[in-house]
Amino acid sequence: MTPPKKQPDRSTAAAPVTTPAPSSPQAAGSTSQSGRKPWVKKTPAEVVIAQIERVREDVEQREEELKRAKLQLEKLEQAKRILEST
């Protein structure tokens, strides 16, 4: 039983959707019309820090899952001991 992933695996993702180029130079420079933020290039250090944060969150989630699984196993082992004693 595997839990669903938070983020999709990008290695198998479909090709990105391309949008047509704006027809006028006035539309090309305005970001307020499309509602999207301008792309800000990250430094290699920022990329690594973001990756560390993602992995840390993933480890915390897996630790919680492991804790729940250990608790369930402990309860089942107690039930097994009770059943074997009778």
N, C-alpha and C positions, 0 to 999 in steps of 0.2 A: 504494500500500500504506500504509494508515493504521494506526498502533498503537492498541490498545484504550485507552480512557480509564480513569483511575483512579476518578474519581468520576462518577456519572451526571449527565447534563444535567438540571438541575432545572426548566428552562423548559418541558420537554415531559413532565414526570413526571405520573403519575395523581394524582387528588385524594387527600389524606391520609385514612387510615382513622381513623374516629372510634370511640372506645370509649364504652360506655354509662356514664352517671354512676353513682357508687356509691350504693347504696340507703340506707346508714346514714351519719350524720355521723362515726362512729368510723372507718369505712373510708376516708373522704375525706382525713383528715389523716395517715394513716400511709403513709410511703414505704417502710418496711422490708418490708411484705407484698408489694408489687409488685416490689421489687428494683430500681427505677429511681432514679436520682439526681434530686434536685429541680432544676428548671430555674433557671439563674442568668442573669439578663439581662446582656448584654455592653454595654459602653459603645461609642460610635461609634469611639473610638480602638482598642479591642480588636478590633473587627470589621475595621478597615482593616489592622491589624497581621497578623491571621490571613490576610487576603486576600493581603497582600504575601508571607507565607510560602508560601502555596499557589502563587502565581505564580512565586516563586523556585524552588520544587521542580520546577514544570513546565518552566521554562527550563533548569534543569540536566539534566532528562531529555531534552529536545529537543536540547541541545548534545551529549549522549552519542550520541544517534541520528545526529546530523549527522556526528559524528566517525567513527562506524562506516561511514556511507554514503560519506564521503570516502575512507576507507581502501579500501573495496570498489571505488570508482571508480578509484583509483590502480592497484590490482591489475589491473583490467580494461584500463586504458589501457596498462599494461606488456605484457599479453598481446597486445593489438592491435598494438603496435609490433613485437613478436616475430613475429607472424603476417605483418605487412606486409613485414618484412625478408627473409623467405624466399620 
